[in-house]
Amino acid sequence: MPLGDIFPPEVQENMAKKLFVGGLSYETTEAALKEIFSKAGIVESATVITDKMSGRPKGFGFVEMSSEEEAQKAIEMFNGKEIDGKSVTVNEAKPMESRPRRNGFDRGGFGGNKRERW
């Protein structure tokens, strides 16, 4: 199914400029990511994803380039290359798929054993 059937053109254009960067070192900062990717063109934003509870980086992030051409150049320049001592994966970001909402208490109880005890 073509993207045009799912997403309007302005969303498609934005997705083509947004890059997923996986395998990041936990020490890589957003400022460092922006500086590194600026070698491929103008970086509109750089985000390192962090865990909501601990605030620690999860080892991946997103970089938004100013044009599709710059995004392609960044993929060519950095995919499989080393950043802060780790080999990273850089590719076009895909839209986040909807997932069922997880309730923190809906995990089978403490210990996962739900049988009656009496």
Secondary structure by P-SEA (a helix, b strand, c coil): ccccccccaaaaaaaaabbbbccccccccaaaaaaaacccccccbbbbbbbcccccccccbbbbcccaaaaaaaaaaccccccccbbbbbcccccccccccccccccccccccccccc
